[in-house]
Amino acid sequence: MKGLRWWIGGMLFAVTILNYIDRQTLSVLAPILQQEYRWSNSDFATILIAFRVAYTIMQSVFGRVLDRIGTRRGMTLSVTFYSLVEVLTASAQGITGFRVFRFLLGSGEAANNPGAAKAVSEWFPAQERAWAVALFDSGSSIGGAVAPFLVLFIYRHFGSWRPAFVFTGLLGALWIVAWQLLYRTPEQHPRITPEELAHIQRGRASTPGATLPPVRWAKLLGYRQTWGIVLGRFLLDPYWFLVADWFAIYLASKGFQLEQSVLGFWAPFLAADLGNFFGGGLSSFWIRRGWPVGRARRAVLLIFGPSMLLLIPAAFTSHYVTLMLLFAYASFAYAACSTMFLSLPADVFHTRAVGSVSGMGGTGAGIGTLISTYLIGRITDRLSFQPVIIAASIIPCVATLVFVSLVRARREPDPDGIVLNF
């Protein structure tokens, strides 16, 4: 198969779409469920926090598991588990049931980003890696944009929210079959051409090294590059989950009807999709022009992170089109930055540590999102979304400063070969 690595990238894109459709099902139905069960925003926040607690803990755990059992088996285990949980969510009764099922869903979905990052480190040379990350990460935007229409179509057709969880959960079975048939590491794949294998190996800073053990967490925490990735995602990722988890409720608080809210989902999610490819393409362009990988990644962050300050006017307007444009640009800028952060573990670390570092970064993002989710619920019940939007505009600037300060090339080569001179 020519271009086999891009078929692998397509599988990572597809699983990220499924991942986000499953998680967005609840967010799309949130206004309906709030009315049926009389939940406050703080009540809804506890359901989101249940997901986040599991997602936060299990990203680091799954990162470790992926480095031990491999990408193929690890991703299969993850998708099988969370697809089953999504189907079973249809049986939830009240807030406690939703908390339990969302906790389990978060546990299973936590493998997606570390698993995809590890697959990218195995299959793509450095000059193509940001494109590959943009491809799979754009699945979150597509999944977020598709979910409102799919879920509400099912809801309107059946007159109940429960079938929506069943139908979205069953989609995972199709992906598992295709993944089992297609995925191996390049060195073990029977359908890769010799030319493509040589291309991957020439442009890959580290080789899979299946005989080498994964790197201990304590060792990885001794590198400032690890902390730059973890703290950067701690600060940056809560913006995305503000949009993914709260956007329908935010638009409802502005007085917009459910149909308008669903249509509004397209603006930030599709803009984020464009941002993924623009950020990845821009850094790859600079790398092809001879820029060091680290310089190209930092330049994208320095351009787009501070530009998220343009979201601030959204805190002071209720004009529908203006809100869509402001959130669209902020999501575009966020996604350009997010692609850089998701590329970094594969850029900076040997592949035997990529899953672990990516998982630790996901845990950092999860902790930040846990804190922000709790605060959003409390602040919006007592005040409004206005201070939340202002904070979401400013904090990405801090994330950019953290990254450019900590994630830099070493002056001397790492004697253990774990951190690469990127």
PAGUKE-353900 format. One record per residue: y, z, x of N, C-alpha, C in turn; residue in one letter. Coordinates in steps of 0.02 Angstrom, whole numbers, plus 50000, padded with zeros to 5 digits. Atoms other than C-alpha are relative to their C-alpha. Layout:
% residues N
YZXYZXYZXA
...
//
This chain:
% residues 422
499405000050042500005000050000500625000050044M
499385000149962501654994750076500515004849969K
499504995350025503055007450063499685006049965G
500364994650034501805021150018500415006449997L
499604993850000503035034850066500465000349940R
499555000050057504185029349925499625000949935W
500424998150057502745030349801499925007649998W
500044992749996502545048249861500665003049975I
499354997750024504415050749836500074999349925G
499985000950073504225043749660499605005449963G
500394994550031502885056749622500395006550001M
499604993949996504035070649681500584999749950L
499485001150050505425063349572499725001449930F
500304999250066504255062949421499845007449985A
500184993050014503655080949442500635004249991V
499384996350009505445087049457500294998749930T
499815001450070505855078249292499615004549953I
500424995950043504385087149210500195007450005L
499814993149987504895103649289500625001949959N
499374998550035506635102549214499954999049925Y
500105000650072506085096249044499695006449973I
500324993850022504965111549030500495005849997D
499544994250000506315123849079500594998949953R
499425001450042507705115048982499845000449925Q
500194999650070506715115748820500315006249967T
499704993850026507285133748795500754999649995L
499275000350000509095130348842500264995549944S
499795004550054509215115748720499935003549932V
500134996650064508475126348580500375006649994L
499684993450000509535141548626500445001349940A
499594998650059510845139648487499585001149937P
500444999350058509435137748359499645006750002I
500364993749993508445152548427500475006049994L
499514994650007510015163248439500145001449926Q
499874999250071510345160248255499395002949964Q
500614997750034508525163048202499855007350016E
500194993249979508265179048302500605004750009Y
499384996049995510085185048304500095003050070R
499904997849931510175186048494500744999550018W
499345000649968511815189748583499924996150065S
500045003249934512245181048746499655004550051N
500334995349955511675196748837499255000049988S
500715000550015509995195748746499704993750031D
500255006349972509795177548795499985000450076F
499994999249927510265182148974499375003650025A
500614996549978508765194048982499404995450003T
500555004849997507585179548943500084995650062I
499885003949940508395169049079499855004050063L
500124995849942508295183749199499255000950012I
500734999649992506415185449165499744994050039A
500195006149963506215167349223500235000550072F
499714999949933507355170149372499665005050046R
500344995049958506475185949433499364996950029V
500625003049977504815176849441500144994150047A
499835005949960505595160849511500245002150070Y
499734997549937506505170749645499465002650046T
500534997049959504995180449705499504994650022I
500555004649987503755166249693500194994050043M
499835005549955504765153249789499805001550071Q
500224998149933504485162749950499245000550004S
500734999450001502685166449901499684993050001V
500285006850002502325148249857500154996250064F
499865003249936503205142450015499485001750052G
500524997749954501975152750114499324996949982R
500635002750023500505146850008499954992550017V
500005007249984501005128550031499884998750074L
500115000849929501065130750219499285001550020D
500694998149985499315138050212499494995149970R
500525004050033498365127450085500194992649995I
499795007050000499385111350097500364997949936G
499585002350055500535101549985499594997649940T
500395003050054499205092649883499715005349954R
500314994850041498265108049824500525004749970R
499504995450024499805118949810500384997549940G
499645002950056500755107149696499564999249938M
500465000550056499215104249588499935006749965T
500064993350028499005122949564500625001849960L
499374998350033500845125049518500074996449933S
499885003950061500955110949390499495001749946V
500514998150049499315115649306500195006549966T
499854993550028499875133549283500614999849954F
499404999650042501645130749219499964995449939Y
500095004250059501135116549102499635003849945S
500374995950048499885128249019500455005349970L
499544994950025501215141849005500494997049950V
499525003250045502435129648925499694998949931E
500345001150064501155125148791499935006649962V
500114993550032500785143548757500655003249975L
499364997350023502645147248735500104998749926T
499955001450072502465139648562499765005849958A
500254994250037501585155748512500455006150006S
499554994249989503045167048563500265002849934A
499734996550059503605179948435500545004850023Q
499464995549983505315187348466500185000150073G
499715000249933506265191448623499525002250054I
500484997849950504865200648712499514994550019T
500455005549986503685185948695500324994750043G
499655005149960504985173948764500105002650072F
499924997349932505305185548912499354999350039R
500655000449966503445186048954499854992850020V
500165007049985503205167148943500494996950049F
499535002649950504795163349039499865002850069R
500204997249935504235175149176499434996150030F
500585003849976502585165949189500204992850018L
499775006849984503455148949183500364999950068L
499654999649936504605154149326499525000850059G
500494999149946503095159649428499694993450020S
500335006449984502285142549414500484994750026G
499535005249980503835131749432500305001150069E
499684998249936504375140549592499774995650058A
500265004049945503305128949699500344993350007A
499775006950001504255113149655500444998250061N
499555001849945505675113349783499695000950068N
500324999649934504715120549932499454994950009P
500545004949994503255108949892500284993050012G
499705006649990504365093549878500314999450070A
499705000149933505315098250037499464999250054A
500545000649952503675100250130499714992950001K
500265006950004503045083350067500484995250034A
499505004349967504675075250125499955000750076V
500054999049927504485083050298499384996650029S
500615003249978502725075750308500044992349997E
500035007150015503115058250243500614996050021W
499395003949989504895053550292500315001550068F
499624999149938505805050750458500695002749984P
499374996550010507465059750483500524995749966A
499475004350027508565044750440499904998449926Q
500145001350071507715043050269499925006449960E
500184993750034507475061350229500495001949945R
499514998250052509105064050134499924995649939A
500135004450057508725048750027499405002649960W
500594997650034507005055849989500145006449961A
499814993850035507725072949946500434998349939V
499585002050057509045064549837499574997249943A
500455002950051507645055149748499665005549960L
500354995050039506625070349703500475004949966F
499534995350030508125081649672500354996949939D
499695003250058508855068749552499575000749938S
500434998750057507355072349443500245005849957G
499744994350038508195088649394500554997649953S
499475002750042509695078949328499724995749943S
500305004350051508625066149237499635004349948I
500354995650046507525079649164500485003849955G
499504996450040509055089449109500344995649949G
499685004750046509805073949028499534997849945A
500495002450049508205068448941499805005549952V
500264994550040507685085648878500355001049933A
499694998950066509025087648742499794995049947P
500195005150049508575071148659499275000549981F
500724999350014506695073448675499875006249958L
500144993750034506705091548619500285000049929V
499705000050067507895089148473499664994849954L
500385004850040506935073548416499375003449973F
500614996550022505335084048410500175005349948I
499794994750046506265098348324500184997049932Y
499815003050064507015086948191499404997049964R
500585003350030505355077848163499545005149967H
500474995050025504305093548139500345005649960F
499654994750036505655105048070499875006950029G
500164993649967505125118648193500104999150075S
499905000449928505505122848373499345000550039W
500624998649963503695127248418499664993650028R
500325006049971502985109348437500364997350062P
499645002549941504345105648565499695002750064A
500314997049940503515117548689499314996950012F
500665003049992501795110048657500054993150030V
499955006949976502315091948684500264999750071F
499745000349932503355095248839499515002850051T
500504997249953501975105848917499444995350015G
500575004549990500645092548894500164994350048L
499825005549954501625080049001499745001250071L
500214998549932501075089049159499314997550017G
500685002249987499255083849139499984993050028A
499985006949976499695065549166500194999850074L
499775000049931500605069549328499455002550047W
500524997149957499165079949397499484994850019I
500505005249986497945065449382500264995150052V
499715004849953499115053449473500085003150069A
499904996549936499505066349609499345000650038W
500654999349967497665069449646499764993350028Q
500215006649976497365050849664500424997650059L
499545003149952498885047149773500135004150063L
499714996349944499345061549887499505002150054Y
500314997349939498695064650064500575000250052R
499515000649946499645067450226499944993050030T
500035006949974500085051150315499414998850047P
500555000949952498805053850453499324999749966E
500654999850034497415056450325499954994949942Q
499995004350059497915043350195499644993550013H
500385006249988496685028850177500384993749983P
499665006050025497985017050100500664998850035R
499395001149963499405018350226499904994450051I
500055005349950499765003350336500155003050069T
499864997549932499775005950526500754999750016P
499295000649987501584999950530500405005749968E
499644994650033502165012850404499855006750033E
500174993749965501225026950491500395000650065L
499624999849938502035022250656500745001249987A
499294999050018503755021450572500145007349983H
499914992950019503535038950499499965004450062I
500104995649941502915046450662500564999250051Q
499455001049953504295038550767500625003949979R
499394996950024505665045750657499935007149977G
500114993150022504905062750625500045004550061R
499894995749942505495076550740499405004350016A
500604995949989503895086450716499424996749965S
500595002850031502125081750673499675005449958T
500274995250045501115089950535499655005950033P
500294994449964500095100350658499585004649956G
500394996150048498805105950531499625005750033A
500384994749966497915116350664500445005950019T
499554994649982499475126950696500115004649940L
499914995450056499695142750591500734999849976P
499314999550024501235144850479500375005650037P
499594995349963502675154550556500135006149956V
499904993850038502875172850505500725000449974R
499344999050029504335177350391500465003850047W
499584995949956504945190450513500294995850057A
499775004549947505055177150648500564995549975K
499515004550028506015165250535500665003549985L
499394996350016507255178750483500405001850062L
499634998949938507735180550666500454994350019G
499595005949985508575163350662500604999949953Y
499405000550042510375161650602499974993949955R
500065005950042509925144450535499645001749934Q
500334997850061508735152850411500495003449954T
499524996250040510125164450353500544995349971W
499515004850026511335149850335499744996549938G
500315003350057510125141050218499935004849941I
500114995150053509705156850120500665002149967V
499374997750029511495163050099500394994349968L
499675005750030512175145650066499744998549930G
500295001250066510975143149922500125005849953R
499834994150041511285160949861500684999049966F
499335000950027513095156049835500074993649959L
499895006550031512935137749783499614998949936L
500445001950055511465136649663500185003049932D
499834997550067512135148049524500434995249959P
499625004850039513335134049476499534995649958Y
500455004650034511875122649432499685003449939W
500344996650055511045135849324500495002349947F
499494999250052512685139349236499984993949953L
500045006150040512585121249178499334999449965V
500665001150027510705120549153499835005049944A
500204994750046510525137149059500505001549945D
499494997650045512185140048974500444994649968W
499525005150020513015123348941500024999049924F
500015000850073512445121648760500365005849966A
499664994250029513035139348720500754999850016I
499295000749981514665136248815500364995149953Y
499695004950044515025120748712500045002549928L
499984997050067514565129848552500575005149995A
499454995150001515805143548600500684996749995S
499385003850006517135130048609500084996949931K
499965002450069516755125548427499694993249989G
500315006550008515775109548458499335000649964F
500635000050036514295105248345499424998650048Q
500605000849959512505104548410499924992950026L
500075006949979512485085548414500494998250056E
499525001049946514075085348520499785003450064Q
500244996349942513325098348635499454996250035S
500555003949971511765087848660500274993950036V
499705005849968512805072448698500355002050065L
499644997549941513835082748820499555001450059G
500464998849945512275086648922499974994050048F
500065005949958512285068748986500534999950055W
499465000749951513945070349075499855003750066A
500134996749936513555083949205499334998150031P
500655001449972511715079549223499974993050032F
500015006749970511955060949253500484999650059L
499554999849942513445064349367499655003350059A
500384996849946512325076049466499494995150030A
500475005049974511045062049480500354995350049D
499615004249955512375050849556500195003750064L
499814996049942512935064949670499435000950049G
500584999549955511175067049739499954993950045N
500085006149960511085048949794500614998650043F
499405001249960512885048049852500005004450062F
500024995549942512725063449962499464998150049G
500545002049956511045058050029500144993450035G
499855006649971511615040050056500555000450052G
499444999549953513235045050142499775003150065L
500234997049937512385056550267499524995350037S
500455004749968511025043550299500384994250033S
499585005249971512365030350329500295002250066F
499714997549938513205041250459499475000950055W
500534999349951511535044950543499824993250030I
500145006749974511175026250557500554997550046R
499445001849957512905024450636500005003850066R
500074996349937512345036450773500235007249998G
499814993050005512975053150708499395004550008W
500544995150002511895068350745499865002149927P
500194998250068510935074050590500435005849974V
499634994250021511825090850584500734998449983G
499305001850013513555083150594500064996249934R
499985003950062513165070950452499925004649940A
500104995350056512515084950340500625004349989R
499414995650006514005096250377500604996349971R
499435003950024515255082350342499984999449924A
500075000550073514575079850165500195006649967V
499854993550029514675098450131500755001650004L
499294998649993516445099850198500444995849954L
499635004150047517015085650086499925002549928I
500134998950071516185090449923500005007349978F
499994993050020516015109349926500695002449977G
499334997950021517895113149923500264996149940P
499735004050055518195099049798499785002649932S
500204997250063517295109149664500555004549969M
499424996550029518955118349643500314996149943L
499735004150055519385103949527499735002049932L
500274997750064518325112649394500465005249967L
499594994550027519645126449372500354998249934I
499665001550064520625117149234499535000549939P
500474999550056519025117549127500045006949967A
499944993250028519355136149103500565000549949A
499384999450040520975132249010500074994549948F
499955005450050520565117448896499415000049953T
500555000950048519525114048741499954992649980S
500035007250014519765095148745499334997350024H
500695001849986518015087748737499934995250059Y
500075004949947518255072548848500225002850068V
499774996949938519235082448978499465004650028T
500544995549977517855095548986499424996150030L
500565004049975516525082249008500164997150069M
499815002949936517485073949150500025005250055L
499954994849949517825090249241499315002550020L
500684997749983516025096249229499614994550034F
500345005649967515415078949276500174999750074A
499835000349929516405078849437499725006050038Y
500254994049965515945096849482499254999550011A
500725000849992514105092849453499834994650052S
500085005249948514265076949558500085003150070F
499874996949935515005087049701499465005250018A
500544995149988513725101049682499374996450024Y
500625003449984512285088649688500024996950070A
499945002649932512945080349846499875005650051A
500124994349955512965097549928499285002449996C
500684997650009511285102549854499504995750038S
500445004449962510455087249931499995001850074T
499974997949930511065093050101499605006450011M
500364993749992510395110650075499254999149995F
500715001150006508705104250019499714996050058L
500225003849941508625092550169499945004450062S
499934996149939509015106250294499365003050026L
500614997249971507325115050308499604994950040P
500375005249964506505098550358500394997550061A
499595002149943507975094350474499965005050057D
499874994749952508065111050561499355003050028V
500604996449982506275117750567499404995450007F
500645003549994504565111750623499665000149932H
500295000850067503545105750474499555005949980T
500424994350019502375120950484500405005949975R
499584994750027503875131750438500434997749941A
499555002750051504715120250312499885003149931V
500144997050065503825127050158500265007149995G
499784993050000504205144950207500765000649997S
499274999750000506045141850245500294997549934V
499765002550065506285131450089499895005149945S
500144994850049505455145149987500485005950007G
499524994649989506575158350066500704998149975M
499375002450027508095147650025500005000349925G
500064999650072507465146549847500055007249975G
499944992950019507295165449841500725002350003T
499294998449997509085167149900500384997249941G
499695003050059509625155049764499835003949937A
500224996250059508605164949638500365006649993G
499644993650003509415181449684500724998949977I
499325001550021511145173749668500034998349926G
500015002050070510665166249500499855005949954T
500134993950039509945182749438500645004049988L
499374996250006511585191449474500494996449954I
499525003750040512625177549398499794999749927S
500235000350069511535176349242500165006449963T
499834993550031511725194849206500745000549986Y
499274999550008513595193949234500264995349947L
499785004850051513795178449126499895002849930I
500154997150065512935186948980500485005649981G
499554994350014514005202748995500724997749991R
499295002150001515655194049030500154995949937I
499855004350058515505181048892499955003849934T
500024995850060515015194248762500645004149993D
499424995650002516515205048809500664996150003R
499375003749990517805191948860499914992849976L
500105007150016517465173148867499684996750060S
500265003849943516805159448980500544998650053F
499465001949955518515157649064499925002850071Q
500094997549931518245169549213499374997350033P
500615002749973516495162549234500134993150031V
499855006849975517145144649255500435000450063I
499584999349941518475150249379499595002050061I
500434997849944517185159349486499554994350023A
500445005649982516025144149479500364994650039A
499615004849962517435133749552500135002250072S
499804997349935517835145149698499415001350046I
500554997749958516145151349759499694994550043I
500275005249956515505134349823500404999050064P
499615000349938516945134549949499745005150050C
500274994849956516245150750019499324997850027V
500655002549978514505143050025500064995050057A
499885005049947515185128750130500175003450066T
499814996449939515975140750254499405003450032L
500604996649974514355150550271499554994950035V
500445004949970513365134850305500264997550067F
499755003149939514495126950435500055005150056V
499974994849949514615143650525499315001650030S
500664997649978512745147350536499504994650017L
500525005149989511755131150529500274994950049V
499795004449945512145123150696499444999350050R
500515001149948511115116150839500035005650051A
500044995049947510525128450970500274997250065R
499765002249934511335127851141499414998650047R
500615001049960509615129451221499424998549953E
500585001450043507975122351153499625006449983P
500394994250022506945134851054499345000050038D
500625000049961505515140151169499374999849957P
500595000150044504345142051019499944993449962D
500035006450034504765124750952500055000449925G
499954999250073505125131450777500644997049975I
499365002950019506965126950767500124993750043V
499905006349966507345108950811500744999050017L
499315001749982508915102650898500224994149958N
499855005350047509535092850749500744998050006F
//
